[in-house]
Amino acid sequence: MAYLVCSAFIRNRGLWLPGLRAVREMSTQGGPTPPFSTLSVTRPASMVTQVELHRPEKRNAMNKAFWSEMVDCFSQIAEDPECRVVVVTGAGKVFTSGIDLMDMAGNILQPTGDDAARTSWNLRRLVKKYQETFSVLEKCPKPVVVAVHGACVGAGVDLITACDIRLCTQDAWFQVKEVDIGLAADVGTLQRLPKVIGSRSLVNELALTSRKMYSDEAKSSGLVSRVFPDKETMMSGAMELAEEIASRSPVAVQGTKINLIYSRDHSVAEGLEYMATWNMSMLQTQDVIKSAQASMEKKSPKEVPFSKL
Ligand SMILES: CCC/C=C/C=C/C(=O)SCCNC(=O)CCNC(=O)[C@H](O)C(C)(C)COP(=O)(O)OP(=O)(O)OC[C@H]1O[C@@H](n2cnc3c(N)ncnc32)[C@H](O)[C@@H]1OP(=O)(O)O
């Protein structure tokens, strides 16, 4: 009996996951999706979730609500069996203008605590909390494709470097702006950008001078993998890419993301060890047999019905 209740609970988790209430089916119109005030979460295609930064009138500046909502949103997406890939976009004129300079100033500039130690500890807690806002993108087992148009400033670069695939429009530009507002970028850029861009010298130049990098250089340096003429074309490209990923076995796709990230941060020998342990269970999936058979029969992965994960 306990087993039956338990398996029904697992089978139906898509019905009780509160996050699913936030998904607006097949629509990219409208404002933020409750319970979010800064994000619009939609399902533009089967198994694809689109998360749009949604404060266009403020150029998607990241206010206090945003820093928490991203964590809630991606924690739900990570557990949502109806989602196999995520596309992150920005509403309005630009992708994002970075941290909300009006809303966040108090938090950072006037930290509180009974003495220096406690004030420092509170500030540390705050920085760790903000780091988690983008680390959730990396921790999410579903691949995250980010599509950037116009400006991507400051914390925007922290965000995109935690994504798996970066696309942009011809008019996009990127700016590691933190030195201009008197701080060392502390929520991911300094840690992840050097892993994304091959040239350490270029990373240092961008972070130390805050000069803008335009789309052509973003492509040639490896920050983005594709540049599109405009947002509409980019969105078609992003959706095509997302649907390609979503059509593959979720066991294979999520295992690939997790092992790629593990290998980035470990030696080849450690990565191989991790991979062997990973696949000692994952190779037992039905997906291998189904995929291999489809491949032999020259069928597209889109024709293979994989179980939800
Ligand atoms: C522990 C935390 C760690 C995190 C650190 C993160 C640091 C950073 O992100 S540093 C980067 C901070 N951002 C900026 O310096 C960018 C400021 N904005 C701009 O340069 C321009 O807005 C932009 C080029 C992005 C777009 O220009 P555009 O002409 O299209 O728009 P504007 O007329 O300038 O702005 C329209 C309204 O949006 C408000 N706004 C824009 N950016 C921000 C922002 N970052 N914070 C708050 N509000 C912003 C702007 O005030 C306008 O509002 P309103 O006057 O009410 O219409």
The ligand as an SDF file (V2000), in Angstrom:
LIG
                    3D

 57 59  0  0  0  0  0  0  0  0999 V2000
   25.8260   41.4770   -4.2300 C   0  0  0  0  0  0  0  0  0  0  0  0
   25.2530   41.8760   -5.5520 C   0  0  0  0  0  0  0  0  0  0  0  0
   26.2070   41.7390   -6.6450 C   0  0  0  0  0  0  0  0  0  0  0  0
   25.7450   42.1990   -7.9560 C   0  0  0  0  0  0  0  0  0  0  0  0
   26.3790   43.1410   -8.6420 C   0  0  0  0  0  0  0  0  0  0  0  0
   25.9330   43.5930   -9.9100 C   0  0  0  0  0  0  0  0  0  0  0  0
   26.4240   44.7020  -10.4580 C   0  0  0  0  0  0  0  0  0  0  0  0
   25.9160   45.2470  -11.7180 C   0  0  0  0  0  0  0  0  0  0  0  0
   24.9850   44.7680  -12.3270 O   0  0  0  0  0  0  0  0  0  0  0  0
   26.7320   46.6380  -12.2890 S   0  0  0  0  0  0  0  0  0  0  0  0
   25.7370   47.2220  -13.5950 C   0  0  0  0  0  0  0  0  0  0  0  0
   24.6490   48.1830  -13.1620 C   0  0  0  0  0  0  0  0  0  0  0  0
   23.9190   48.6280  -14.3070 N   0  0  0  0  0  0  0  0  0  0  0  0
   24.1880   49.7360  -14.9860 C   0  0  0  0  0  0  0  0  0  0  0  0
   25.0560   50.4950  -14.6500 O   0  0  0  0  0  0  0  0  0  0  0  0
   23.3320   49.9790  -16.2310 C   0  0  0  0  0  0  0  0  0  0  0  0
   22.4690   51.1930  -16.0920 C   0  0  0  0  0  0  0  0  0  0  0  0
   21.5720   51.3270  -17.2210 N   0  0  0  0  0  0  0  0  0  0  0  0
   21.9500   51.7120  -18.4600 C   0  0  0  0  0  0  0  0  0  0  0  0
   23.1020   51.9280  -18.7460 O   0  0  0  0  0  0  0  0  0  0  0  0
   20.8640   51.8980  -19.4800 C   0  0  0  0  0  0  0  0  0  0  0  0
   19.6230   51.8850  -18.8180 O   0  0  0  0  0  0  0  0  0  0  0  0
   20.8330   50.8390  -20.6000 C   0  0  0  0  0  0  0  0  0  0  0  0
   22.0120   51.0470  -21.5370 C   0  0  0  0  0  0  0  0  0  0  0  0
   20.8640   49.4210  -20.0540 C   0  0  0  0  0  0  0  0  0  0  0  0
   19.5240   51.0040  -21.4310 C   0  0  0  0  0  0  0  0  0  0  0  0
   19.4280   52.3380  -21.8730 O   0  0  0  0  0  0  0  0  0  0  0  0
   18.0110   52.9580  -22.3290 P   0  0  0  0  0  0  0  0  0  0  0  0
   18.2850   54.2930  -22.8590 O   0  0  0  0  0  0  0  0  0  0  0  0
   17.3320   51.9870  -23.1880 O   0  0  0  0  0  0  0  0  0  0  0  0
   17.1310   53.0280  -20.9900 O   0  0  0  0  0  0  0  0  0  0  0  0
   17.1550   54.1530  -19.8600 P   0  0  0  0  0  0  0  0  0  0  0  0
   16.3610   55.3400  -20.3200 O   0  0  0  0  0  0  0  0  0  0  0  0
   18.5350   54.3920  -19.3890 O   0  0  0  0  0  0  0  0  0  0  0  0
   16.3720   53.4060  -18.6760 O   0  0  0  0  0  0  0  0  0  0  0  0
   14.9700   53.1850  -18.7430 C   0  0  0  0  0  0  0  0  0  0  0  0
   14.4600   53.0680  -17.3390 C   0  0  0  0  0  0  0  0  0  0  0  0
   15.1050   51.9720  -16.6870 O   0  0  0  0  0  0  0  0  0  0  0  0
   15.7700   52.4060  -15.5090 C   0  0  0  0  0  0  0  0  0  0  0  0
   17.0060   51.6030  -15.3530 N   0  0  0  0  0  0  0  0  0  0  0  0
   17.8780   51.2280  -16.3020 C   0  0  0  0  0  0  0  0  0  0  0  0
   18.8780   50.5240  -15.7630 N   0  0  0  0  0  0  0  0  0  0  0  0
   18.6350   50.4370  -14.4520 C   0  0  0  0  0  0  0  0  0  0  0  0
   19.3080   49.8340  -13.3540 C   0  0  0  0  0  0  0  0  0  0  0  0
   20.4240   49.1060  -13.5240 N   0  0  0  0  0  0  0  0  0  0  0  0
   18.7780   49.9660  -12.1270 N   0  0  0  0  0  0  0  0  0  0  0  0
   17.6330   50.6370  -11.9340 C   0  0  0  0  0  0  0  0  0  0  0  0
   16.9200   51.2430  -12.9350 N   0  0  0  0  0  0  0  0  0  0  0  0
   17.4410   51.1290  -14.1720 C   0  0  0  0  0  0  0  0  0  0  0  0
   16.0700   53.8610  -15.7850 C   0  0  0  0  0  0  0  0  0  0  0  0
   16.2770   54.5230  -14.5670 O   0  0  0  0  0  0  0  0  0  0  0  0
   14.7950   54.2760  -16.4880 C   0  0  0  0  0  0  0  0  0  0  0  0
   13.7870   54.4090  -15.5140 O   0  0  0  0  0  0  0  0  0  0  0  0
   12.7450   55.6390  -15.5740 P   0  0  0  0  0  0  0  0  0  0  0  0
   13.5730   56.8710  -15.5020 O   0  0  0  0  0  0  0  0  0  0  0  0
   11.8480   55.4360  -14.4070 O   0  0  0  0  0  0  0  0  0  0  0  0
   12.0430   55.5000  -16.8970 O   0  0  0  0  0  0  0  0  0  0  0  0
  1  2  1  0
  2  3  1  0
  3  4  1  0
  4  5  2  0
  5  6  1  0
  6  7  2  0
  7  8  1  0
  8  9  2  0
  8 10  1  0
 10 11  1  0
 11 12  1  0
 12 13  1  0
 13 14  1  0
 14 15  2  0
 14 16  1  0
 16 17  1  0
 17 18  1  0
 18 19  1  0
 19 20  2  0
 19 21  1  0
 21 22  1  0
 21 23  1  0
 23 24  1  0
 23 25  1  0
 23 26  1  0
 26 27  1  0
 27 28  1  0
 28 29  2  0
 28 30  1  0
 28 31  1  0
 31 32  1  0
 32 33  2  0
 32 34  1  0
 32 35  1  0
 35 36  1  0
 36 37  1  0
 37 38  1  0
 37 52  1  0
 38 39  1  0
 39 40  1  0
 39 50  1  0
 40 41  1  0
 40 49  1  0
 41 42  2  0
 42 43  1  0
 43 44  1  0
 43 49  2  0
 44 45  1  0
 44 46  2  0
 46 47  1  0
 47 48  2  0
 48 49  1  0
 50 51  1  0
 50 52  1  0
 52 53  1  0
 53 54  1  0
 54 55  2  0
 54 56  1  0
 54 57  1  0
M  END
$$$$
